[in-house]
Amino acid sequence: MFTSKEEKRATEEQSNTSNIIGKDTTLEGSIESIGNIRIEGKIFGHAKAKAKLVMGVDAILDGNVTARTAEIAGTIKGNIEISELLILKPTAVINGDILTNKLVVEPGATFNGGCKMGYLAKDIEIAKPLSQSREGTIKSA
């Protein structure tokens, strides 16, 4: 898959990066990351992480979630697609369907929707930033 050790190391470093949406922050739009995402504030849009997504107790997400693993303590109004492990903490409130390989629901968590387990997801695709795709167009011109 990797053509060199440098490329493999660069990919591992990117997946270890973290993005944080702070407690008093509201994001209107979607967020995608090759690394981890931690949400303490509000997102009105979708969240996609190639690594781990974590939501704090006061976090609110109005949109769909896609990630390799997730730990949810906040509120989600949308569907969740997790390729490995989804953990719903006691304060979690989910209004939507869940598609995951493994699920842990701690006592107190609220879940309203359908659930399919044993799901083996395909690779999570992260879109190239618009600036990178423009760069390729400029170079080829």
C-alpha positions in Angstrom: 0.0 0.0 0.0 2.8 2.4 0.9 5.6 3.1 -1.5 8.1 4.2 1.1 8.7 4.4 4.8 8.4 8.2 4.7 4.9 8.0 3.3 3.8 5.5 5.9 5.3 7.7 8.7 3.6 10.8 7.3 0.2 9.1 7.2 0.6 7.9 10.8 1.5 11.4 12.0 -1.5 12.8 10.2 -3.8 10.3 11.8 -2.5 11.3 15.3 -3.5 14.9 14.8 -6.4 16.2 16.8 -9.0 18.9 15.9 -11.0 20.4 18.8 -14.3 22.3 18.5 -14.3 24.2 21.9 -17.2 24.4 24.4 -18.3 27.9 23.3 -17.8 27.3 19.6 -20.5 26.8 17.0 -19.7 25.4 13.6 -22.2 25.7 10.7 -21.0 23.3 8.1 -19.3 19.9 7.9 -15.9 18.9 9.3 -13.7 16.2 7.8 -10.3 15.1 9.2 -7.7 12.4 8.6 -7.0 12.6 12.3 -9.1 12.7 15.5 -11.9 15.1 16.2 -13.0 16.2 19.7 -16.3 18.1 19.9 -17.2 20.1 23.0 -19.3 22.8 21.3 -22.0 22.6 18.6 -21.9 21.5 15.0 -24.7 22.0 12.5 -23.4 19.7 9.8 -21.7 16.4 9.3 -18.6 15.1 11.1 -16.2 12.7 9.5 -13.0 11.4 11.1 -10.7 8.8 9.6 -9.5 8.1 13.2 -11.5 8.7 16.4 -14.4 11.1 17.1 -15.1 12.1 20.7 -18.0 14.2 21.9 -18.2 15.8 25.4 -21.2 16.0 27.7 -22.4 19.4 26.5 -21.6 18.7 22.8 -24.4 18.8 20.2 -24.1 17.6 16.6 -27.0 18.1 14.2 -25.9 15.9 11.3 -24.4 12.5 10.5 -21.2 11.0 12.0 -18.7 8.8 10.2 -15.5 7.6 12.0 -13.3 4.6 12.7 -14.1 4.7 16.4 -16.2 7.1 18.5 -17.0 7.9 22.1 -20.2 9.9 22.5 -21.2 11.7 25.7 -23.3 14.5 24.1 -26.3 14.7 21.8 -26.5 13.6 18.1 -29.4 14.2 15.8 -28.5 12.2 12.8 -27.1 8.8 11.7 -23.9 7.3 13.0 -21.6 5.0 10.9 -18.6 3.6 12.9 -16.3 1.0 11.3 -14.8 -0.4 14.6 -16.1 0.6 18.1 -18.9 3.0 19.2 -19.1 3.8 22.9 -22.2 5.6 24.2 -21.5 7.2 27.6 -24.3 7.6 30.2 -25.0 11.2 29.1 -25.3 10.3 25.4 -28.5 11.1 23.5 -28.8 9.7 20.0 -31.7 10.4 17.7 -30.9 8.4 14.5 -29.7 5.1 13.2 -26.5 3.4 14.1 -24.3 1.3 11.8 -21.2 -0.1 13.6 -19.1 -3.2 14.1 -19.1 -3.2 17.9 -21.3 -1.2 20.3 -21.0 -0.4 24.0 -24.0 1.3 25.6 -23.3 2.4 29.2 -26.3 2.6 31.6 -28.1 5.9 31.2 -27.4 6.4 27.5 -30.5 7.2 25.4 -30.8 5.8 21.9 -33.8 6.3 19.6 -33.4 4.7 16.2 -32.4 1.5 14.5 -29.0 -0.3 14.9 -27.1 -2.8 12.7 -24.0 -4.4 14.2 -21.2 -6.5 12.7 -20.8 -3.9 10.0 -17.5 -4.0 8.2 -17.1 -0.6 6.7 -15.1 0.3 3.6 -12.3 2.8 4.0 -13.5 6.3 5.1 -12.9 8.7 2.3 -11.9 12.3 3.2 -12.3 14.8 0.4 -9.3 16.8 -0.8 -9.4 20.4 0.4 -10.5 22.8 -2.4 -7.1 24.6 -2.3 -5.3 21.3 -3.2 -7.6 20.4 -6.1 -7.1 24.0 -7.5 -3.4 23.6 -7.1 -3.5 20.5 -9.4 -5.5 22.4 -12.0 -3.1 25.3 -12.0 -0.1 23.1 -12.4 -1.6 21.2 -15.3 -2.6 24.4 -17.2 
